[in-house]
Amino acid sequence: MGVPCLARINVAVGVVIFIFVTLYCTAIFGVVIPKLSLSVPGVMHLGVLTVLTALALFSYCCCVFLNPGSVPDGWVPDAENLSQTFEVKRKGQTARYCQKCEQYKPPRAHHCRVCNRCVLRMDHHCVWINNCVGHNNYKSFILFLIYTVAALIHLILILGGAVVETHRDTHQLQRTRVLAVPQKYLMLQFLFSLWKLVCLTGTMILVTALSMLLAWHVYLITYNKTTIEYHEGVRARGLAKSFTHPYHLGLCGNLHAVLGANPGCWLLPFECAVAGDGVEYQMGEALVTNLSSASLSEEISRYSPRRLCASLLRTPACLFRRRLDAQQPSLERSLYSLKKACSFSRSEQKLT
């Protein structure tokens, strides 16, 4: 269900844009241009801060206006297709189904109560972008944090230097006791200095909070997790002796999966979507190594398809059906033999 672009703009989005514009104008028109003018440091400060602010605002708009990812109409997991990976419920071992949207949920998709829809690879719902962070806008969200933190650090340098210089000039005027300076000028200078101090304090608070949030998401990227999957993993480790995140591809694989195949474009606000179509995701090799041939033969000898699936593919949070590729011929043959044996057993029961 799409939402019109103008409907995305609410009070929270307006506040964020207002903060961007206010801090930028204070630094450029209140410090850089009056103090440094067209000098080399002034042009450098103007160029760097303008580029960082523009990139941060562009990434922010992508977060706000991009659809985070909707489940395709009529999507149904195919249990017979061994090349497809899908998740099933921990209880009942049935495919995940959203009762509110009345549709099946692909892997890593979750229902957002605020947006009232299922979101592909949902990380969380952010009130400051009035949107979910999901498959299509997760990279934009990360870049927004990176550009914003960089711009805020640059602002701290500019505003901090201006506040120190203003404090020094004020003390110098008091010492010389220049009576020719108009009182209105001194009052305006005091108010503007106070405003720069307020902006500097707010910038330091923002950079601290956003740096912590950025560090948290960098940690998630290194393990190819979402915030929801992290909390599911915490619960899973409390229920099982060992738990491996099924989408962990190694550090390089995780970075490529989230930020894109070309490292040169990782910091560019293009190709905002996470790799893949949002319905299928590559799974880690840790699950393959856990497929013990001994336990497989033992389960096959019992001809129990449900118990075989449960013993091989169980995770505490949910069951993952593992895709079978060309590197697993023995497992394919074993499952084929199991299917044949089960069909033969059912045929014998019908004859009797």
Contacts in CASP RR format, 6 or more apart in sequence:
PFRMAT RR
TARGET T0000
AUTHOR 0000-0000-0000
METHOD contacts of the structure
MODEL  1
MGVPCLARINVAVGVVIFIFVTLYCTAIFGVVIPKLSLSVPGVMHLGVLT
VLTALALFSYCCCVFLNPGSVPDGWVPDAENLSQTFEVKRKGQTARYCQK
CEQYKPPRAHHCRVCNRCVLRMDHHCVWINNCVGHNNYKSFILFLIYTVA
ALIHLILILGGAVVETHRDTHQLQRTRVLAVPQKYLMLQFLFSLWKLVCL
TGTMILVTALSMLLAWHVYLITYNKTTIEYHEGVRARGLAKSFTHPYHLG
LCGNLHAVLGANPGCWLLPFECAVAGDGVEYQMGEALVTNLSSASLSEEI
SRYSPRRLCASLLRTPACLFRRRLDAQQPSLERSLYSLKKACSFSRSEQK
LT
1 70 0 8 1.000
1 116 0 8 1.000
1 117 0 8 1.000
2 67 0 8 1.000
2 70 0 8 1.000
5 65 0 8 1.000
8 64 0 8 1.000
8 65 0 8 1.000
8 130 0 8 1.000
8 131 0 8 1.000
9 64 0 8 1.000
9 130 0 8 1.000
10 130 0 8 1.000
12 127 0 8 1.000
12 128 0 8 1.000
12 129 0 8 1.000
12 130 0 8 1.000
13 64 0 8 1.000
13 128 0 8 1.000
13 129 0 8 1.000
13 130 0 8 1.000
16 60 0 8 1.000
16 128 0 8 1.000
16 129 0 8 1.000
17 57 0 8 1.000
17 60 0 8 1.000
19 206 0 8 1.000
20 53 0 8 1.000
20 56 0 8 1.000
20 57 0 8 1.000
20 60 0 8 1.000
22 199 0 8 1.000
23 152 0 8 1.000
23 155 0 8 1.000
23 199 0 8 1.000
23 203 0 8 1.000
24 49 0 8 1.000
24 50 0 8 1.000
24 53 0 8 1.000
26 159 0 8 1.000
26 195 0 8 1.000
26 196 0 8 1.000
26 199 0 8 1.000
27 45 0 8 1.000
27 49 0 8 1.000
27 155 0 8 1.000
27 158 0 8 1.000
27 159 0 8 1.000
27 199 0 8 1.000
28 46 0 8 1.000
28 49 0 8 1.000
28 50 0 8 1.000
30 162 0 8 1.000
30 192 0 8 1.000
30 196 0 8 1.000
31 158 0 8 1.000
31 159 0 8 1.000
31 162 0 8 1.000
31 196 0 8 1.000
32 42 0 8 1.000
32 45 0 8 1.000
32 46 0 8 1.000
32 49 0 8 1.000
32 158 0 8 1.000
33 46 0 8 1.000
35 162 0 8 1.000
35 165 0 8 1.000
36 42 0 8 1.000
36 45 0 8 1.000
45 154 0 8 1.000
45 158 0 8 1.000
48 154 0 8 1.000
49 151 0 8 1.000
49 154 0 8 1.000
49 155 0 8 1.000
49 158 0 8 1.000
52 147 0 8 1.000
52 150 0 8 1.000
52 151 0 8 1.000
52 154 0 8 1.000
53 151 0 8 1.000
55 143 0 8 1.000
55 147 0 8 1.000
55 269 0 8 1.000
56 144 0 8 1.000
56 147 0 8 1.000
56 148 0 8 1.000
56 151 0 8 1.000
58 269 0 8 1.000
59 140 0 8 1.000
59 141 0 8 1.000
59 143 0 8 1.000
59 144 0 8 1.000
59 147 0 8 1.000
59 269 0 8 1.000
60 129 0 8 1.000
60 144 0 8 1.000
60 148 0 8 1.000
62 137 0 8 1.000
62 140 0 8 1.000
62 144 0 8 1.000
62 269 0 8 1.000
62 272 0 8 1.000
63 126 0 8 1.000
63 129 0 8 1.000
63 131 0 8 1.000
63 133 0 8 1.000
63 137 0 8 1.000
63 140 0 8 1.000
63 141 0 8 1.000
63 144 0 8 1.000
64 129 0 8 1.000
64 130 0 8 1.000
64 131 0 8 1.000
65 131 0 8 1.000
66 131 0 8 1.000
66 136 0 8 1.000
66 137 0 8 1.000
66 140 0 8 1.000
66 272 0 8 1.000
67 136 0 8 1.000
67 137 0 8 1.000
68 119 0 8 1.000
68 120 0 8 1.000
68 122 0 8 1.000
68 131 0 8 1.000
68 132 0 8 1.000
68 133 0 8 1.000
68 134 0 8 1.000
68 135 0 8 1.000
68 136 0 8 1.000
68 137 0 8 1.000
68 138 0 8 1.000
69 119 0 8 1.000
69 120 0 8 1.000
69 121 0 8 1.000
69 134 0 8 1.000
69 135 0 8 1.000
69 136 0 8 1.000
69 278 0 8 1.000
70 117 0 8 1.000
70 118 0 8 1.000
70 119 0 8 1.000
70 120 0 8 1.000
71 101 0 8 1.000
71 103 0 8 1.000
71 104 0 8 1.000
71 105 0 8 1.000
71 106 0 8 1.000
71 109 0 8 1.000
71 118 0 8 1.000
71 120 0 8 1.000
71 279 0 8 1.000
72 279 0 8 1.000
74 103 0 8 1.000
75 103 0 8 1.000
75 104 0 8 1.000
75 106 0 8 1.000
75 279 0 8 1.000
76 104 0 8 1.000
77 84 0 8 1.000
77 86 0 8 1.000
77 95 0 8 1.000
77 104 0 8 1.000
77 106 0 8 1.000
78 84 0 8 1.000
78 86 0 8 1.000
79 86 0 8 1.000
79 95 0 8 1.000
79 321 0 8 1.000
82 323 0 8 1.000
82 324 0 8 1.000
82 332 0 8 1.000
82 335 0 8 1.000
83 323 0 8 1.000
83 324 0 8 1.000
83 325 0 8 1.000
84 280 0 8 1.000
84 321 0 8 1.000
84 323 0 8 1.000
85 107 0 8 1.000
85 280 0 8 1.000
85 281 0 8 1.000
85 283 0 8 1.000
85 320 0 8 1.000
85 321 0 8 1.000
85 322 0 8 1.000
85 323 0 8 1.000
86 95 0 8 1.000
86 96 0 8 1.000
86 106 0 8 1.000
86 107 0 8 1.000
86 320 0 8 1.000
86 321 0 8 1.000
87 95 0 8 1.000
87 96 0 8 1.000
87 105 0 8 1.000
87 107 0 8 1.000
87 108 0 8 1.000
87 318 0 8 1.000
87 319 0 8 1.000
87 320 0 8 1.000
87 321 0 8 1.000
88 94 0 8 1.000
88 95 0 8 1.000
88 96 0 8 1.000
88 318 0 8 1.000
88 319 0 8 1.000
88 321 0 8 1.000
89 95 0 8 1.000
89 96 0 8 1.000
89 318 0 8 1.000
89 319 0 8 1.000
90 316 0 8 1.000
90 317 0 8 1.000
90 318 0 8 1.000
90 319 0 8 1.000
93 306 0 8 1.000
93 309 0 8 1.000
93 310 0 8 1.000
93 319 0 8 1.000
95 104 0 8 1.000
96 104 0 8 1.000
96 105 0 8 1.000
96 109 0 8 1.000
96 318 0 8 1.000
97 103 0 8 1.000
97 104 0 8 1.000
97 105 0 8 1.000
98 104 0 8 1.000
98 105 0 8 1.000
98 111 0 8 1.000
98 118 0 8 1.000
100 111 0 8 1.000
100 116 0 8 1.000
101 111 0 8 1.000
101 117 0 8 1.000
101 118 0 8 1.000
103 118 0 8 1.000
105 111 0 8 1.000
105 118 0 8 1.000
106 120 0 8 1.000
106 278 0 8 1.000
106 279 0 8 1.000
106 280 0 8 1.000
107 279 0 8 1.000
107 280 0 8 1.000
107 281 0 8 1.000
107 320 0 8 1.000
108 120 0 8 1.000
108 121 0 8 1.000
108 122 0 8 1.000
108 226 0 8 1.000
108 229 0 8 1.000
108 247 0 8 1.000
108 278 0 8 1.000
108 281 0 8 1.000
109 118 0 8 1.000
109 119 0 8 1.000
109 120 0 8 1.000
109 121 0 8 1.000
109 122 0 8 1.000
109 278 0 8 1.000
110 118 0 8 1.000
110 119 0 8 1.000
110 122 0 8 1.000
110 228 0 8 1.000
111 117 0 8 1.000
111 118 0 8 1.000
111 119 0 8 1.000
112 118 0 8 1.000
112 119 0 8 1.000
112 122 0 8 1.000
112 125 0 8 1.000
112 132 0 8 1.000
114 125 0 8 1.000
114 132 0 8 1.000
115 125 0 8 1.000
115 131 0 8 1.000
115 132 0 8 1.000
119 132 0 8 1.000
119 134 0 8 1.000
119 135 0 8 1.000
120 134 0 8 1.000
120 135 0 8 1.000
120 136 0 8 1.000
120 278 0 8 1.000
120 279 0 8 1.000
121 134 0 8 1.000
121 135 0 8 1.000
121 138 0 8 1.000
121 226 0 8 1.000
121 274 0 8 1.000
121 278 0 8 1.000
121 281 0 8 1.000
122 132 0 8 1.000
122 133 0 8 1.000
122 134 0 8 1.000
122 226 0 8 1.000
122 228 0 8 1.000
123 132 0 8 1.000
123 133 0 8 1.000
123 134 0 8 1.000
123 138 0 8 1.000
123 141 0 8 1.000
123 220 0 8 1.000
123 226 0 8 1.000
123 227 0 8 1.000
123 228 0 8 1.000
124 132 0 8 1.000
124 133 0 8 1.000
124 226 0 8 1.000
124 227 0 8 1.000
124 228 0 8 1.000
125 131 0 8 1.000
125 132 0 8 1.000
125 133 0 8 1.000
126 132 0 8 1.000
126 133 0 8 1.000
126 141 0 8 1.000
129 141 0 8 1.000
131 137 0 8 1.000
133 141 0 8 1.000
134 226 0 8 1.000
134 274 0 8 1.000
135 273 0 8 1.000
135 274 0 8 1.000
135 278 0 8 1.000
136 272 0 8 1.000
136 273 0 8 1.000
136 274 0 8 1.000
137 272 0 8 1.000
137 273 0 8 1.000
138 258 0 8 1.000
138 272 0 8 1.000
138 273 0 8 1.000
138 274 0 8 1.000
139 258 0 8 1.000
139 259 0 8 1.000
139 260 0 8 1.000
139 271 0 8 1.000
139 272 0 8 1.000
139 273 0 8 1.000
139 274 0 8 1.000
140 269 0 8 1.000
140 272 0 8 1.000
141 217 0 8 1.000
142 214 0 8 1.000
142 217 0 8 1.000
142 221 0 8 1.000
142 258 0 8 1.000
142 259 0 8 1.000
143 267 0 8 1.000
143 269 0 8 1.000
145 210 0 8 1.000
145 213 0 8 1.000
145 214 0 8 1.000
145 217 0 8 1.000
146 214 0 8 1.000
146 267 0 8 1.000
148 206 0 8 1.000
148 210 0 8 1.000
149 207 0 8 1.000
149 210 0 8 1.000
149 211 0 8 1.000
149 214 0 8 1.000
152 203 0 8 1.000
152 206 0 8 1.000
152 207 0 8 1.000
152 210 0 8 1.000
153 207 0 8 1.000
155 199 0 8 1.000
155 203 0 8 1.000
156 200 0 8 1.000
156 203 0 8 1.000
156 204 0 8 1.000
156 207 0 8 1.000
159 196 0 8 1.000
159 199 0 8 1.000
159 200 0 8 1.000
159 203 0 8 1.000
160 196 0 8 1.000
160 200 0 8 1.000
162 196 0 8 1.000
163 193 0 8 1.000
163 196 0 8 1.000
163 197 0 8 1.000
163 200 0 8 1.000
166 189 0 8 1.000
166 193 0 8 1.000
166 196 0 8 1.000
167 193 0 8 1.000
170 189 0 8 1.000
170 190 0 8 1.000
170 193 0 8 1.000
173 181 0 8 1.000
173 186 0 8 1.000
220 226 0 8 1.000
220 227 0 8 1.000
220 230 0 8 1.000
221 254 0 8 1.000
221 255 0 8 1.000
221 258 0 8 1.000
221 259 0 8 1.000
222 251 0 8 1.000
222 254 0 8 1.000
222 255 0 8 1.000
223 245 0 8 1.000
223 248 0 8 1.000
223 254 0 8 1.000
224 245 0 8 1.000
224 247 0 8 1.000
224 248 0 8 1.000
224 249 0 8 1.000
224 250 0 8 1.000
224 253 0 8 1.000
224 254 0 8 1.000
224 257 0 8 1.000
224 258 0 8 1.000
225 245 0 8 1.000
225 247 0 8 1.000
225 248 0 8 1.000
229 245 0 8 1.000
229 247 0 8 1.000
232 317 0 8 1.000
232 318 0 8 1.000
233 243 0 8 1.000
233 245 0 8 1.000
233 316 0 8 1.000
233 317 0 8 1.000
235 316 0 8 1.000
235 317 0 8 1.000
236 243 0 8 1.000
236 315 0 8 1.000
236 316 0 8 1.000
236 317 0 8 1.000
237 243 0 8 1.000
237 316 0 8 1.000
238 316 0 8 1.000
239 316 0 8 1.000
240 315 0 8 1.000
240 316 0 8 1.000
243 315 0 8 1.000
243 316 0 8 1.000
244 286 0 8 1.000
244 287 0 8 1.000
244 290 0 8 1.000
244 315 0 8 1.000
246 283 0 8 1.000
246 284 0 8 1.000
246 286 0 8 1.000
246 287 0 8 1.000
246 315 0 8 1.000
246 320 0 8 1.000
247 257 0 8 1.000
247 281 0 8 1.000
247 282 0 8 1.000
247 283 0 8 1.000
247 284 0 8 1.000
248 254 0 8 1.000
248 284 0 8 1.000
248 286 0 8 1.000
249 256 0 8 1.000
249 257 0 8 1.000
249 282 0 8 1.000
249 284 0 8 1.000
250 284 0 8 1.000
255 263 0 8 1.000
255 266 0 8 1.000
256 275 0 8 1.000
257 274 0 8 1.000
257 275 0 8 1.000
257 281 0 8 1.000
257 282 0 8 1.000
258 274 0 8 1.000
258 275 0 8 1.000
259 266 0 8 1.000
260 266 0 8 1.000
260 271 0 8 1.000
260 275 0 8 1.000
261 275 0 8 1.000
265 271 0 8 1.000
283 320 0 8 1.000
283 322 0 8 1.000
283 323 0 8 1.000
287 313 0 8 1.000
287 320 0 8 1.000
287 322 0 8 1.000
288 322 0 8 1.000
288 327 0 8 1.000
288 328 0 8 1.000
290 312 0 8 1.000
291 312 0 8 1.000
291 322 0 8 1.000
291 328 0 8 1.000
291 331 0 8 1.000
293 330 0 8 1.000
295 311 0 8 1.000
295 312 0 8 1.000
296 308 0 8 1.000
296 312 0 8 1.000
296 331 0 8 1.000
296 334 0 8 1.000
297 334 0 8 1.000
299 307 0 8 1.000
299 308 0 8 1.000
299 311 0 8 1.000
299 312 0 8 1.000
300 308 0 8 1.000
300 334 0 8 1.000
300 337 0 8 1.000
300 338 0 8 1.000
300 341 0 8 1.000
303 338 0 8 1.000
303 341 0 8 1.000
303 342 0 8 1.000
303 345 0 8 1.000
305 338 0 8 1.000
305 339 0 8 1.000
305 342 0 8 1.000
308 338 0 8 1.000
309 319 0 8 1.000
309 321 0 8 1.000
310 319 0 8 1.000
312 322 0 8 1.000
313 319 0 8 1.000
313 320 0 8 1.000
313 321 0 8 1.000
313 322 0 8 1.000
324 331 0 8 1.000
324 332 0 8 1.000
324 335 0 8 1.000
END
